[in-house]
Amino acid sequence: MMSKKRKQYSSQFKAKVALEAVQNESTVAEIAQKYGVHPTMVNNWKRALLDGASNIFDKGQKSQQQNDAKVDELYRQIGQLKVERDFLSKKFGL
């Protein structure tokens, strides 16, 4: 028995099809036929695009918060290293 290999689609291809579906200039069936995919896939990709659209705008805020946290941690480490260096230089009279 030979198993069927599932076709893998690139994220660029999925985005292109989903954007076309969001525009509502053609029916899902027409888009599916045009790109040679099942209409259910077109609907799934469209839903994923719409559900994930708000994340695009959140990423800037989240990455800024992550960067701020990293900077704070690095400043803390720098402070700790300065204290240790000063302690050692006094201890060994450098």
ABEGO torsion letter per residue (X at the ends): XBBBBBBBBBAAAAAAAAAAAAAGABBAAAAAAAAGBBAAAAAAAAAAAAAAAAAAAAAAAAAAAAAAAAAAAAAAAAAAAAAAAAAAAAAAGX
